[in-house]
Amino acid sequence: MEQHNICRHDELCGGCTYQGTDYEEQLRTKENAVRSLFSSAEITPAQFAPIEGCPGEQRIGYRNKMEYTFGDMVKDGPLCLGMHKIKNFMSIVTVDECQLVHPDFNRILRFTLDFCTNRGYVKYHKKSHLGLLRNLVVRRGVRTGELLVNIVTSSQSEFDEEAWKEGLLALPLDCRIVGVMHTLNDGLADTVACDELRLLYGREYYYEELLGLRFIVHEFAFFQTNVDAVERLYSEALALIPDLEGKTVFDLYCGTGTISQIAARSAARVLGVEIVPESVESARENAALNGLDNCEFVCGDVFAVLDTRQDKPDVIIVDPPRAGMSQEAVTRIASYGVKQILYISCNPKSLVKNLTWFAELGYEAEYVRPYDNFPMTRHVETVVLLSHKAPDSHIHVKVEFGEGKGKVPLDKIAERAEKYKPKETVTYKRIKEYIEDKFGFKVHTAYIAEIKRAYGLPVHDAPNAVEELKQPRKHPTPEKVEAIKDALKHFEVI
Ligand SMILES: C[S@@+](CC[C@H](N)C(=O)[O-])C[C@H]1O[C@@H](n2cnc3c(N)ncnc32)[C@H](O)[C@@H]1O
């Protein structure tokens, strides 16, 4: 049985679920979890390949990004900086010996916590919305050894940017700090949002390398967390659709365009769609950096963008966020009728839900393989190749409706129709009407979007969201936040 050194924070930190568990056991647990979700949904893929694990040396130190939170372990206790405590979201555990990150992350965390403690800075309270310190974000280019450090505070009092930056740059580190930032965030949601970004040193992006391509990763752009593991996953996933020559590929939920650019080396054209403007900006820069002129990146919600476009894909790749895809997006994607859809998922629950919708639209799972890209945690990635089932031939059947032998009863048809009826879409308009009826005030669409984002739900921004998001963001009052949450619960969105 293979055991590794158990992390010092294991008993308190809510970050890792499987610290101290034998690695083969971790793999078995994750594979079984995916298998059982498939069988409960009655999805039987033609082939279910065994889970792919990480080689020994890649099971620790693999995370290239951490979003630490300021807080305390006990109410009004000393300042802490790190992860939420197991089963207690309000408490924070200082994780300055975390094994999932490069040791430089721990050094930067420790320095920042001591700096803030010595200055008497106070944490930002999630409930009262008073206080200064919110988050510390550290990112690393694994192949380039570049580090970005960003402290996130409210604008309620002064933070000594200059002294913090100088202290950071003087730290003895293995990697090289290429950017130091201070983000101001007065949003009410407990997420890293940006009202104002102040660049204190260097640049607000780092370089990374993946499968022979070079990528610029901006501070707020998505990039896969485990570079070595994702390289393996992408290579194997794209090998499932080897025949891309002369074809048009849609890479939906494309982030910084990593998959798009790998596909663009053999495809005729790639369209990438992504909702975060900074990621789209990175994707465009990256394609230029890699000399790929056959990629187009559009900013907006997948459904909204596809609905406005006339071009048609030959192959579709989707890699949605944890919440999965909306039913309208699945229906739109299936409507192209492409032979193959490659689905890369970071949440097997939303994956299986989406696959049941795809199955009703004629797509079957040909091949499934889980990947353990995040050892020690409960997370698992899954790659699925879907194929469109074209009929082999047609038969003509005469059906008589009504009661009696050999007839199909109409009430049974109505029952089935009810079962398969797509759920009514919960639009912003309906949410606003509900709030106005129940609470007697109006809420702005952007406020609803902010709360949905905080819950990791897909958000429908307009395709021109890049321009809109360049404006400073305003945030809803606590009263409006509660009303929006109430509406989202009412419509069973959360
Ligand atoms: C799991 S990441 C995949 C990114 C990319 N494929 C990669 O591997 O780097 C999911 C991406 O979907 C984006 N996203 C979330 N909701 C979206 C929506 N409704 N429409 C378009 N993109 C969305 C997120 O911003 C994020 O970049």
The ligand as an ORCA input file, in Angstrom:
! r2SCAN-3c Opt
* xyz 0 1
  C     -13.550     24.169    -17.386
  S     -13.170     25.701    -18.103
  C     -12.500     25.167    -19.641
  C     -11.557     26.119    -20.300
  C     -10.710     25.578    -21.444
  N     -11.360     24.599    -22.242
  C      -9.405     25.074    -20.932
  O      -9.220     23.854    -20.828
  O      -8.543     25.885    -20.623
  C     -14.753     26.320    -18.475
  C     -14.765     27.682    -19.130
  O     -16.123     28.007    -19.475
  C     -16.314     29.403    -19.322
  N     -17.790     29.624    -19.243
  C     -18.612     29.469    -18.166
  N     -19.904     29.669    -18.518
  C     -19.902     29.951    -19.844
  C     -20.935     30.242    -20.785
  N     -22.214     30.268    -20.425
  N     -20.580     30.469    -22.064
  C     -19.260     30.454    -22.437
  N     -18.241     30.174    -21.593
  C     -18.551     29.931    -20.310
  C     -15.507     29.718    -18.065
  O     -15.180     31.073    -17.993
  C     -14.268     28.828    -18.252
  O     -13.234     29.500    -18.927
*
